Amino acid sequence: MSIMITMPQMGYDMREGTLVKWNISVGTEISIGDVIAEIETDKAVVEFESPTKGKISKILVEAGQTVEVGKPIAIVEDGE
């Protein structure tokens, strides 16, 4: 089953974030809590931990892109 990873809201007023760097690539196996990316908010660069487990099947946002909170940034296949 495909699971969408979305841009997280890392602060009450956060409306968008810039994906600074991916720490994974397509095909990487991830677990809940793995640091998969670095996201810049208006105040800091924050490590983004995976909310799910599985294998990264597609990266939808390139490093340097700014994305609204809640928009998909990657797809994970959970093997089910």
DSSP file (Angstrom, degrees, kcal/mol; ACC not computed):
  #  RESIDUE AA STRUCTURE BP1 BP2  ACC     N-H-->O    O-->H-N    N-H-->O    O-->H-N    TCO  KAPPA ALPHA  PHI   PSI    X-CA   Y-CA   Z-CA
    1    1 A M              0   0    0      0, 0.0    77,-2.3     0, 0.0     2,-0.4   0.000 360.0 360.0 360.0 140.4    0.0    0.0    0.0
    2    2 A S  E     -A   77   0A   0     75,-0.2     2,-0.4    76,-0.1    75,-0.2  -0.673 360.0-167.0 -86.2 136.3    1.2    3.5   -0.8
    3    3 A I  E     -A   76   0A   0     73,-2.9    73,-2.9    -2,-0.4     2,-0.4  -0.990  14.0-138.2-123.9 129.9    1.5    6.0    2.0
    4    4 A M  E     -A   75   0A   0     -2,-0.4     2,-0.5    71,-0.2    71,-0.2  -0.734   7.6-152.5 -86.7 130.6    2.0    9.8    1.3
    5    5 A I  E     -A   74   0A   0     69,-3.0    68,-3.5    -2,-0.4    69,-1.6  -0.914  22.9-162.0 -97.0 128.4    4.5   11.6    3.5
    6    6 A T  E     -A   72   0A   0     -2,-0.5    63,-0.1    66,-0.3    65,-0.1  -0.699  30.6 -84.7-112.3 162.3    3.4   15.2    3.7
    7    7 A M        -     0   0    0     64,-2.6    63,-2.6    61,-0.4    64,-0.1  -0.500  55.3-133.1 -62.2 121.0    5.1   18.5    4.6
    8    8 A P        -     0   0    0      0, 0.0     2,-0.8     0, 0.0    -1,-0.1  -0.351   7.1-120.2 -77.9 158.4    4.7   18.6    8.4
    9    9 A Q        +     0   0    0      1,-0.1     3,-0.1    60,-0.1     6,-0.0  -0.881  32.6 178.1 -95.4 107.4    3.6   21.6   10.4
   10   10 A M        +     0   0    0     -2,-0.8     2,-0.3     1,-0.1    -1,-0.1   0.085  64.0  22.4-102.2  21.9    6.6   22.2   12.7
   11   11 A G  S >  S-     0   0    0      3,-0.2     3,-1.3     1,-0.1    -1,-0.1  -0.885  84.0-104.9-178.7 152.3    5.2   25.2   14.5
   12   12 A Y  T 3  S+     0   0    0     -2,-0.3    -1,-0.1     1,-0.3    -2,-0.0   0.859 120.4  37.0 -55.7 -41.0    1.8   26.7   15.2
   13   13 A D  T 3  S+     0   0    0     -3,-0.1    -1,-0.3     2,-0.0     2,-0.2   0.433  85.4 125.8 -93.7  -0.3    2.1   29.5   12.6
   14   14 A M    <   +     0   0    0     -3,-1.3    -3,-0.2     1,-0.2     3,-0.1  -0.427  22.0 163.7 -66.9 125.3    4.0   27.4    9.9
   15   15 A R        +     0   0    0      1,-0.4    54,-2.4    -2,-0.2     2,-0.3   0.609  67.4   5.4-111.4 -24.3    2.2   27.6    6.6
   16   16 A E  E     -D   68   0B   0     52,-0.3    -1,-0.4    54,-0.0     2,-0.3  -0.976  60.9-157.7-155.0 161.8    5.0   26.3    4.4
   17   17 A G  E     -D   67   0B   0     50,-2.5    50,-3.0    -2,-0.3     2,-0.5  -0.976  18.4-125.4-142.5 156.5    8.5   24.9    4.6
   18   18 A T  E     -DE  66  40B   0     22,-2.2    22,-3.1    -2,-0.3     2,-1.0  -0.911  22.3-132.8-104.7 125.0   11.6   24.5    2.4
   19   19 A L  E     + E   0  39B   0     46,-2.5    45,-4.0    -2,-0.5    46,-0.3  -0.667  28.3 179.1 -76.6 107.3   13.0   21.1    2.0
   20   20 A V  E     -     0   0B   0     18,-2.2     2,-0.3    -2,-1.0    -1,-0.2   0.913  60.0  -8.1 -77.8 -45.3   16.7   21.7    2.5
   21   21 A K  E     - E   0  38B   0     17,-1.3    17,-2.4    42,-0.1     2,-0.4  -0.980  55.3-135.2-158.7 136.8   18.1   18.2    2.1
   22   22 A W  E     - E   0  37B   0     -2,-0.3    15,-0.3    15,-0.2    14,-0.1  -0.802   8.1-166.9 -88.9 137.9   16.9   14.6    1.8
   23   23 A N  S    S+     0   0    0     13,-3.1     2,-0.2    -2,-0.4    14,-0.2   0.296  74.5  48.6-101.8   5.3   18.7   12.1    3.9
   24   24 A I        -     0   0    0     12,-0.6     2,-0.3     4,-0.0    -2,-0.1  -0.796  67.2-153.8-133.0 173.4   17.2    9.2    1.9
   25   25 A S    >   -     0   0    0     -2,-0.2     3,-2.2    31,-0.0    31,-0.3  -0.901  45.2 -62.5-141.5 172.9   16.7    8.2   -1.7
   26   26 A V  T 3  S+     0   0    0     -2,-0.3    31,-0.2     1,-0.3     3,-0.1  -0.359 124.1  27.6 -58.0 133.3   14.3    6.1   -3.7
   27   27 A G  T 3  S+     0   0    0     29,-3.2    -1,-0.3     1,-0.3     2,-0.2   0.224  86.0 136.8  97.3 -12.8   14.6    2.5   -2.6
   28   28 A T    <   -     0   0    0     -3,-2.2    28,-2.6    28,-0.1     2,-0.4  -0.483  52.3-133.1 -69.8 133.0   15.7    3.4    1.0
   29   29 A E  E     -B   55   0A   0     26,-0.2     2,-0.3    -2,-0.2    26,-0.2  -0.752  30.4-171.0 -83.4 130.0   14.0    1.3    3.7
   30   30 A I  E     -B   54   0A   0     24,-3.4    24,-2.3    -2,-0.4     2,-0.3  -0.884  13.3-157.4-124.2 156.2   12.8    3.6    6.5
   31   31 A S    >   -     0   0    0     -2,-0.3     3,-2.1    22,-0.2    19,-0.3  -0.861  43.1 -78.3-122.9 160.7   11.4    3.1   10.0
   32   32 A I  T 3  S+     0   0    0     -2,-0.3     3,-0.1     1,-0.3    21,-0.1  -0.388 119.9  23.7 -58.0 130.4    9.3    5.3   12.2
   33   33 A G  T 3  S+     0   0    0     17,-2.5    -1,-0.3     1,-0.3     2,-0.1   0.241  84.8 136.3  95.9 -12.7   11.6    8.0   13.7
   34   34 A D    <   -     0   0    0     -3,-2.1    16,-3.0    16,-0.1     2,-0.8  -0.462  63.1-116.7 -65.1 138.1   14.3    7.8   11.1
   35   35 A V  E     + F   0  49B   0     14,-0.2    14,-0.3     1,-0.2    -1,-0.1  -0.688  44.4 166.5 -77.2 113.1   15.5   11.3   10.1
   36   36 A I  E     +     0   0B   0     12,-2.6   -13,-3.1    -2,-0.8   -12,-0.6   0.648  55.6   2.0-105.2 -18.4   14.6   11.4    6.4
   37   37 A A  E     -EF  22  48B   0     11,-1.3    11,-3.2   -15,-0.3     2,-0.5  -0.979  58.0-121.8-158.8 167.3   15.0   15.1    5.6
   38   38 A E  E     -EF  21  47B   0    -17,-2.4   -18,-2.2    -2,-0.3   -17,-1.3  -0.989  29.5-166.5-117.7 129.7   15.9   18.6    6.9
   39   39 A I  E     -EF  19  46B   0      7,-3.0     7,-3.4    -2,-0.5     2,-0.5  -0.955  11.6-143.2-122.2 133.2   13.2   21.3    6.6
   40   40 A E  E     -EF  18  45B   0    -22,-3.1   -22,-2.2    -2,-0.4     5,-0.3  -0.834  19.3-177.2 -96.8 125.7   13.6   25.0    7.0
   41   41 A T        -     0   0    0      3,-3.3   -24,-0.1    -2,-0.5   -30,-0.0  -0.383  50.4 -87.0-100.9-173.0   10.9   27.0    8.7
   42   42 A D  S    S+     0   0    0    -26,-0.2     3,-0.1     1,-0.2   -25,-0.1   0.617 127.8  32.9 -72.6  -8.4   10.9   30.7    9.2
   43   43 A K  S    S-     0   0    0      1,-0.3     2,-0.3     0, 0.0    -1,-0.2   0.680 123.9 -11.0-117.7 -26.5   12.9   30.2   12.4
   44   44 A A        -     0   0    0     -5,-0.0    -3,-3.3     2,-0.0     2,-0.5  -0.979  62.0 -97.4-164.4 168.3   15.2   27.2   12.0
   45   45 A V  E     -F   40   0B   0     -2,-0.3     2,-0.4    -5,-0.3    -5,-0.3  -0.924  46.6-168.8 -99.3 125.9   16.3   24.2   10.1
   46   46 A V  E     -F   39   0B   0     -7,-3.4    -7,-3.0    -2,-0.5     2,-0.3  -0.912  23.6-118.7-122.7 140.2   14.7   21.1   11.7
   47   47 A E  E     -F   38   0B   0     -2,-0.4     2,-0.6    -9,-0.2    -9,-0.2  -0.608  27.7-144.3 -74.3 134.7   15.2   17.4   11.2
   48   48 A F  E     -F   37   0B   0    -11,-3.2   -12,-2.6    -2,-0.3   -11,-1.3  -0.908  11.1-153.0-105.9 119.4   12.1   15.6    9.9
   49   49 A E  E     -F   35   0B   0     -2,-0.6   -14,-0.2   -14,-0.3   -15,-0.1  -0.686  27.0-100.9 -92.6 143.1   11.5   12.1   11.3
   50   50 A S        -     0   0    0    -16,-3.0   -17,-2.5   -19,-0.3   -16,-0.1  -0.372  21.5-159.2 -62.8 132.8    9.6    9.5    9.3
   51   51 A P  S    S+     0   0    0      0, 0.0     2,-0.3     0, 0.0   -19,-0.2   0.440  75.7  28.0 -88.8  -0.1    6.0    9.1   10.5
   52   52 A T  S    S-     0   0    0    -21,-0.2     2,-0.3   -49,-0.1   -19,-0.1  -0.865  74.8-118.5-147.7 176.4    5.8    5.6    8.9
   53   53 A K        +     0   0    0     -2,-0.3     2,-0.3   -22,-0.1   -22,-0.2  -0.894  56.8  75.5-123.3 158.0    7.9    2.6    7.8
   54   54 A G  E    S-B   30   0A   0    -24,-2.3   -24,-3.4    -2,-0.3     2,-0.4  -0.974  78.9 -45.5 144.7-157.1    8.5    1.0    4.4
   55   55 A K  E     -BC  29  77A   0     22,-2.6    22,-2.9    -2,-0.3     2,-0.4  -0.948  50.4-117.0-117.0 131.8   10.5    1.7    1.3
   56   56 A I  E     + C   0  76A   0    -28,-2.6   -29,-3.2    -2,-0.4    20,-0.3  -0.520  36.4 172.2 -65.8 120.1   10.7    5.1   -0.4
   57   57 A S  E     +     0   0A   0     18,-2.7     2,-0.3    -2,-0.4    19,-0.2   0.697  62.8   9.4-103.7 -24.6    9.1    4.6   -3.8
   58   58 A K  E     - C   0  75A   0     17,-1.6    17,-2.9   -33,-0.1     2,-0.6  -0.956  54.6-148.4-157.8 137.4    9.0    8.2   -5.0
   59   59 A I  E     - C   0  74A   0     -2,-0.3    15,-0.3    15,-0.2     3,-0.1  -0.942  15.6-177.5-104.0 121.5   10.4   11.6   -4.0
   60   60 A L        +     0   0    0     13,-2.1     2,-0.4    -2,-0.6    14,-0.2   0.632  64.2  52.3 -95.8 -17.2    8.0   14.3   -5.1
   61   61 A V  S    S-     0   0    0     12,-1.2     2,-0.2     4,-0.0    -1,-0.1  -0.983  73.2-141.4-128.1 128.6    9.9   17.4   -3.9
   62   62 A E    >   -     0   0    0     -2,-0.4     3,-2.0     1,-0.1   -43,-0.3  -0.510  38.6 -85.4 -83.8 154.8   13.4   18.3   -4.7
   63   63 A A  T 3  S+     0   0    0      1,-0.2   -43,-0.2    -2,-0.2    -1,-0.1  -0.339 116.8  33.0 -56.2 137.2   15.8   19.9   -2.3
   64   64 A G  T 3  S+     0   0    0    -45,-4.0    -1,-0.2     1,-0.3     2,-0.2   0.192  89.3 123.2  98.8 -15.2   15.4   23.7   -2.3
   65   65 A Q    <   -     0   0    0     -3,-2.0   -46,-2.5   -46,-0.3     2,-0.4  -0.554  55.4-137.7 -82.3 144.6   11.7   23.6   -3.0
   66   66 A T  E     -D   18   0B   0    -48,-0.2     2,-0.4    -2,-0.2   -48,-0.3  -0.869  25.4-174.5-101.0 134.4    9.2   25.4   -0.8
   67   67 A V  E     -D   17   0B   0    -50,-3.0   -50,-2.5    -2,-0.4     2,-0.1  -0.972  26.1-112.0-134.3 141.6    6.0   23.4   -0.1
   68   68 A E  E >   -D   16   0B   0     -2,-0.4     3,-1.8   -52,-0.2   -61,-0.4  -0.414  48.0 -91.7 -67.5 146.4    2.7   24.2    1.7
   69   69 A V  T 3  S+     0   0    0    -54,-2.4    -1,-0.1     1,-0.2   -60,-0.1  -0.347 113.3  24.8 -56.1 135.3    2.1   22.3    5.0
   70   70 A G  T 3  S+     0   0    0    -63,-2.6    -1,-0.2     1,-0.3    -2,-0.1   0.255  90.0 124.3  91.8 -11.8    0.1   19.1    4.2
   71   71 A K  S <  S-     0   0    0     -3,-1.8   -64,-2.6     1,-0.1    -1,-0.3  -0.573  71.1 -97.8 -80.6 145.6    1.2   18.7    0.6
   72   72 A P  E     +A    6   0A   0      0, 0.0   -66,-0.3     0, 0.0    -1,-0.1  -0.343  42.4 169.4 -64.2 139.1    2.8   15.4   -0.4
   73   73 A I  E     +     0   0A   0    -68,-3.5   -13,-2.1     1,-0.4   -12,-1.2   0.557  65.3   3.4-121.6 -20.9    6.6   15.3   -0.5
   74   74 A A  E     -AC   5  59A   0    -69,-1.6   -69,-3.0   -15,-0.3    -1,-0.4  -0.985  60.1-131.3-159.7 161.2    7.3   11.6   -0.9
   75   75 A I  E     -AC   4  58A   0    -17,-2.9   -18,-2.7    -2,-0.3   -17,-1.6  -0.976  18.6-165.4-121.7 135.6    5.6    8.2   -1.3
   76   76 A V  E     -AC   3  56A   0    -73,-2.9   -73,-2.9    -2,-0.4     2,-0.6  -0.951  12.7-145.7-119.1 137.1    6.4    5.1    0.8
   77   77 A E  E     -AC   2  55A   0    -22,-2.9   -22,-2.6    -2,-0.4   -75,-0.2  -0.912   7.8-165.6 -99.0 124.5    5.4    1.5    0.0
   78   78 A D        -     0   0    0    -77,-2.3    -1,-0.1    -2,-0.6   -76,-0.1   0.453  40.3-113.6 -92.5   0.1    4.7   -0.4    3.2
   79   79 A G              0   0    0    -78,-0.2   -77,-0.1   -24,-0.1   -25,-0.1   0.483 360.0 360.0  86.6   1.8    4.7   -3.8    1.7
   80   80 A E              0   0    0    -79,-0.2   -78,-0.1     0, 0.0    -1,-0.0   0.433 360.0 360.0 -98.4 360.0    1.0   -4.6    2.2
